[in-house]
Amino acid sequence: MSLYHETAAILTSPSSHGGSLKSKIYGNKDLKSPPAQVYALALESSKWSAILKEVVENSQFLQEERKLTPALSILLVHDLLLAKKGIALPASHGLRVAVEKHKARLQSEFVRARIRRKCPTVEALKAAVDAELGPAHPRWIRVNTLKSTVDEQLDTTFKGFEMVPTVQEVMALASIGKKVICLDGYVPHLIAASPGVDFTKTEAYKTGAIILQDKASCFPAYLLDPRPEDGDIIDACSAPGNKTTHLAGILHERGFAPGQRILAFEKDKQRAKTLEKMVKTAGSDKVTVIHPGADFLQTDPSAPGFQHVGALLLDPSCSGSGIVGRDDTPEFHLPSPAPLTLSKQPNRKNAKDKTRNNLKRKRAPSPAPVLLDDAGNETVLASPQALHARLAALASFQLSILLHAFAFPAARKVTYSTCSVHAVENEGVVMLALKSDVSRERGWRVLRREEQVRGMREWPVRGEVEACEGNGEVAGACVRASRGDGRGVMGFFVVCFVRDAVFNDAGAGDEDDGPFVRDGQGRIVRDENGIPTLKSTGREVVDLEGLVEEYGVVEVKFGEGEGTDGDGPFERDAEGRIVRGPDGMPRLKAAQEEASGEDEEDEDTDNEEWGGFDD
Ligand SMILES: C[S@@+](CC[C@H](N)C(=O)[O-])C[C@H]1O[C@@H](n2cnc3c(N)ncnc32)[C@H](O)[C@@H]1O
């Protein structure tokens, strides 16, 4: 079977079984043609099918080519008129001959269709077709600070891209084929680029210098705001590892405390392999301990190995309803089949056929709702009740993950996120968690909006007040991202829970307040670099060079290469070390300038505030 027959069969197979176009193609073990080719042809032809239907019907060539079905005619005419290399069949192939015979007629109908849409060029028509499908989703790229800097990537991977100020411009200019980027104003080191550029072929992608990660998916690690004094950080549901490597990138900038590790759990052994690969490529393998095939729910929070876990990132399996690109295949419009009699003017019978066909199409059963889990597995849900039951089961699992995380003795912050749009998996879980015994006993609460890191505090899309039972503070603490709202993000949800004191646990003694030495007021004692002093080593001042040698991972750098003078927004001493106040917080250059009266402006620099959490 040719590429065209196989693609036509997939596009015209009954839709009542549900499932995305991608899964229908990639899950079809009988395909002879390369799935990527079938997918590209199916998607592009569907996009153009409303116009091509007009071209095929008006040229009336189907009446002369009885062996062509309506679906085949759209696919072949698409490639004839729009594919760079034309129809992908040998010149003598029957299907190719049948269509190319009518090339002049088809081309002139295509010109008429373009003029009817008032498009002066084919480029303009392409833009109109794209615009009809809604704004293009940008390609989000996170620069991996373990391996590179934004400046370095602008000079290499993005050389030749035009810089525009907003993501809206990236989306608008994408439709006319321009290669543009913009630096994100919310998440540090994040770039939005024109879709359609294949970054997986770049050196930066292959070496882990850049990571393709939707903006919203960068929210959890950024909101968790991991720091050296947080001790070990758990990523409870890690594969494929986007957030694990993001945590490592943030900690790398701040400097890992001695022995500080990211503990990455992944229940699915197969997915754990992907995680291992990603962590290695991103250069974070030395600071990450992977637990392949390990169920986070089976861990004992009070086990000695977890006594220094101060922060947890929870990104459990969910309905995946916010993911972009799974169910957004454009409709495949079909021309009316050739009538039995050849006639230039549609007669009553043709008109009746047309109406009957349209009705048939209208009456086709609407696809059953489908849920896709993180591994891309589909669950076809026969009824709204089945959807409800599935969401309730997911929410119950998500709540158990969250309550388990609340039980870690030294834990002081936890983020909970999903790529679901359903409140039951999001605000619903938050409300149940806040009412739980473990939350009340241990003093967990939400990290309020005004306490969050700058980018998250300023992000405008927040939780649903109604789903938070009218509690505006909790809703404000919840961060949402909405697919299709013009901000170029997927549907997403994240919230951070915190505990103000670690001393409020019943029976918690000196040993339970984390790995660092604290002063009489409970504040972590740090050296002049801001590095906390470890109880276990008894070292009062951490010897940085010794640590680099010992662990090969500790570096104290912040925003290197990002600021105008290459050393970030913080004040540094003569040896380049960050200057901190008595509370261990880095001192902003802007604050220093303001104090000396040199600059009254409030500069809006990424990471200029640490936000959120005080010792
Ligand atoms: C949404 S995905 C995580 C995506 C990941 N955080 C990232 O950003 O790349 C959820 C993952 O959690 C894993 N998972 C589900 N339940 C788990 C459990 N109880 N313990 C550990 N991993 C689990 C799933 O196999 C899946 O790989």
The ligand as an SDF file (V2000), in Angstrom:
LIG
                    3D

 27 29  0  0  0  0  0  0  0  0999 V2000
    3.7480   13.7340   34.8360 C   0  0  0  0  0  0  0  0  0  0  0  0
    4.9480   12.5280   34.7230 S   0  0  0  0  0  0  0  0  0  0  0  0
    6.3430   13.3760   35.3430 C   0  0  0  0  0  0  0  0  0  0  0  0
    6.9900   14.3340   34.3900 C   0  0  0  0  0  0  0  0  0  0  0  0
    8.3060   14.8280   34.9400 C   0  0  0  0  0  0  0  0  0  0  0  0
    8.1390   15.4540   36.2240 N   0  0  0  0  0  0  0  0  0  0  0  0
    8.9660   15.8150   34.0030 C   0  0  0  0  0  0  0  0  0  0  0  0
    8.8060   17.0140   34.1570 O   0  0  0  0  0  0  0  0  0  0  0  0
    9.6760   15.3830   33.0930 O   0  0  0  0  0  0  0  0  0  0  0  0
    4.5750   11.4640   36.0410 C   0  0  0  0  0  0  0  0  0  0  0  0
    5.5860   10.3500   36.2320 C   0  0  0  0  0  0  0  0  0  0  0  0
    5.3770    9.8070   37.5270 O   0  0  0  0  0  0  0  0  0  0  0  0
    5.5790    8.4250   37.5020 C   0  0  0  0  0  0  0  0  0  0  0  0
    4.8790    7.8800   38.6920 N   0  0  0  0  0  0  0  0  0  0  0  0
    3.5610    7.7050   38.8510 C   0  0  0  0  0  0  0  0  0  0  0  0
    3.3070    7.2320   40.0990 N   0  0  0  0  0  0  0  0  0  0  0  0
    4.4920    7.1550   40.7250 C   0  0  0  0  0  0  0  0  0  0  0  0
    4.8800    6.7400   42.0370 C   0  0  0  0  0  0  0  0  0  0  0  0
    3.9830    6.3180   42.9230 N   0  0  0  0  0  0  0  0  0  0  0  0
    6.1830    6.7700   42.3570 N   0  0  0  0  0  0  0  0  0  0  0  0
    7.1090    7.1870   41.4590 C   0  0  0  0  0  0  0  0  0  0  0  0
    6.7990    7.5700   40.1980 N   0  0  0  0  0  0  0  0  0  0  0  0
    5.5080    7.5630   39.8320 C   0  0  0  0  0  0  0  0  0  0  0  0
    4.9820    8.0330   36.1700 C   0  0  0  0  0  0  0  0  0  0  0  0
    5.5110    6.7930   35.7370 O   0  0  0  0  0  0  0  0  0  0  0  0
    5.4230    9.1960   35.2820 C   0  0  0  0  0  0  0  0  0  0  0  0
    6.6550    8.9160   34.6710 O   0  0  0  0  0  0  0  0  0  0  0  0
  1  2  1  0
  2  3  1  0
  2 10  1  0
  3  4  1  0
  4  5  1  0
  5  6  1  0
  5  7  1  0
  7  8  2  0
  7  9  1  0
 10 11  1  0
 11 12  1  0
 11 26  1  0
 12 13  1  0
 13 14  1  0
 13 24  1  0
 14 15  1  0
 14 23  1  0
 15 16  2  0
 16 17  1  0
 17 18  1  0
 17 23  2  0
 18 19  1  0
 18 20  2  0
 20 21  1  0
 21 22  2  0
 22 23  1  0
 24 25  1  0
 24 26  1  0
 26 27  1  0
M  CHG  2   2   1   9  -1
M  END
$$$$
